[in-house]
Amino acid sequence: MKSKIWSRITWILWVLLIIALPITTFPLVMKLTRSSSVAPASLLFLLPLVIFALPGIVRTKSPLPVHAKPVLLFFVYALITILLAFLRPISDYKEQSLTGAAVEGAATLILGLLFYFVSVSVPNTPGKINSTLRIVNWTGMVVVCWSILQMVVQPFLPNVFLFFEQIQAFFSPNRILQDRMLGFAAEPSWLAHMLNLVFLAYWLAASFTGSSVHKWRFRKITFENILLVLGVIVVVGTLSRGGLLAFMLVVFLIFILLNVRLINWLVNRFFGRKRVFLITGVSIGLIIAYLGLLLAGLWGLSKVDPRMETVFEFSKGEPNALMEYAEDLQFGERVVYWQTGWNIFNDHPLIGVGVGISGFYFPQYLPDIGWGLTEARRLLYRNTGLLNIKNLWSRLLAETGIIGFALFISFLVLFGITSVEMIRKGMGMRKTLGYMGIFFLVALIAEEFSVDSFVLPYLWFSMGLVTAAWRWYTPAEGELNG
């Protein structure tokens, strides 16, 4: 009886954590953690969930998937880099101390590990995984509808919009924007980030395979199909360039998969020279079509986003043409921060400078062109906090060195291999979640060029859920998971 109550509480906390996923900067969590930016509401349910989930896992002696080993190894190593940072002569910088930065870095690592731990262990049956996906769908529906309503209500119902702003203030410290969709996130780019890594990854996979975790269907239209259309509208409405790039990479992959099917159909249907000419012609035609779509997309974005007005203007005559081009597109500061991380890595290539410590090295390793950028100077001289690299890949190199970067990439490679295995050998939802894993990985490549936080849960949630599906969905004959 006690174990059933314990399990029920665990599941309720898991549901609440999923419902809270869209809130990236919750005022209550900001006060509790003293964070001014990354303070996801799901943290309120994470620690209680760990407390309730851990005894059940220990009691049942349920083995974790093989993925848990490289994940744990990476996090342990990353914590060691923080300890090693105290062996270097680092002075206090601004109002920040090395001890405070180390504690914050360790906390973000531990919270990231816990997010993965609960995501891979709580949905431990096919039924629980399906229920989790249904909750993800309903949560996603609220997010996309709220995001679209924010833009629709502003010009037509100003009084209602004032009410919307009051609701938004409860979930986020930032006001609703007039020209970009925000959802419940603190920034439009974070809304695009969560959509690409969680919601759209699943909706695209379910639509691609024609599967659904809901019984409702209208002819061949599923609930996931409808959510996918709304999700695409919202990710475009965020005008997040990193988010749009991530989404387009996944769409490009889907086109390739569909083209492979088409070419295989041609191979089986035609023979001889006719087959060669058809395959060659179709391939060249598709490449031209893709390039045309890319250019059309950039042209359309240049008309709706002022930051992209000069996307087709590139001057080779400038002393630093690439940086000037990035500055014209208003992401020169981001490139400078990425380059700073690379410069730190060049001098500390093996183990890095320690997670959360790279901000102390910014004045020394900031590129010369960075001192001429307004935002960089403002953050260096007028902001009391540490600067951050704003790019997970560059941050991994700078703070954990080539060893930490290799450990993290090895986990992603293992995750990709098992996702492909689910696609090749699985059926139904097992195959769908395999595609979700692949779509997630492709989106992750672009998304992490603009996000560098370990504590945002979307990365760990999706990887944990797909890994749980690999572990718990009934394997194909002759296949063994563990």
Summary of the structure (lengths in Angstrom):
residues: 482
radius of gyration: 23.4
end to end distance: 29.4
largest distance: 75.9
contacts: 1581
relative contact order: 0.13
helix: 72%
strand: 2%
